[in-house]
Amino acid sequence: MQVGFLDFYDDVLNIRQERSELITNNIANADTPNYKAVDVSFDSALASQLGGSGSTSPEYRADGVVGLNGNDVSLDTERVDAAANGEAIEAAATFLHQSTVNLVTALRPNPSGI
């Protein structure tokens, strides 16, 4: 199966959105007793999407320090991950926008006839 850049970036942005929602949920539950932070591996999720299975499942983070209330959410880690994920979303959207602009320009007839 050949994947065009529109399909590829649709998958990329969907995974980034899913990851953003998980990070937001982790931040929202930073004070919830016994809450365990979850995340999705971008690389494995993209491979799953491109492979056609389309299903990704969030996994518990293994590197979290568990507090006295059983919660392992680190707000610093979540903020860094949110910023990095946001930058990746912006980069993918910018690339996709510029690529489609270039494609439209290439398909447009040349008004000078040259």
C-alpha positions, -999 to 999 in steps of 0.1 A, spaced: 0 0 0 14 33 -10 8 62 14 7 97 0 19 126 20 -16 138 28 -25 104 43 9 103 61 4 137 77 -32 129 86 -19 100 106 9 121 121 -15 148 132 -40 123 146 -14 107 167 0 140 179 -36 151 189 -41 118 208 -8 124 226 -18 159 234 -51 147 249 -32 121 271 -8 147 283 -36 171 291 -54 143 310 -22 136 330 -19 172 340 -55 174 350 -51 144 372 -18 155 388 -34 155 423 -57 125 419 -47 97 443 -33 66 427 -35 80 392 -8 67 368 4 88 340 -1 74 305 14 82 271 16 67 236 48 60 218 47 82 187 70 58 167 50 26 174 16 44 170 27 58 136 40 23 125 7 9 136 -13 35 117 8 30 85 6 -7 89 -32 -5 86 -41 -17 121 -50 18 132 -52 9 168 -29 24 194 -32 19 231 -18 42 257 7 27 281 17 36 316 49 56 320 76 35 336 99 63 346 75 82 370 83 87 407 53 76 428 43 101 454 28 95 488 -7 95 474 2 69 448 3 94 419 32 94 395 25 124 374 54 149 371 41 183 361 76 192 348 77 162 326 42 168 313 50 204 305 81 195 286 63 167 267 33 191 259 57 217 246 76 192 224 44 177 211 30 212 204 61 220 184 58 188 165 22 195 157 31 230 144 59 216 123 37 190 107 9 214 101 34 240 86 49 214 63 15 201 52 3 236 45 33 246 25 33 213 6 -4 218 -4 3 254 -14 32 242 -36 10 215 -51 -17 239 -60 8 263 -75 23 236 -96 -11 225 -109 -22 261 -117 -18 269 -154 9 294 -163 -8 327 -172 22 339 -193 20 308 -215 57 300 -211 
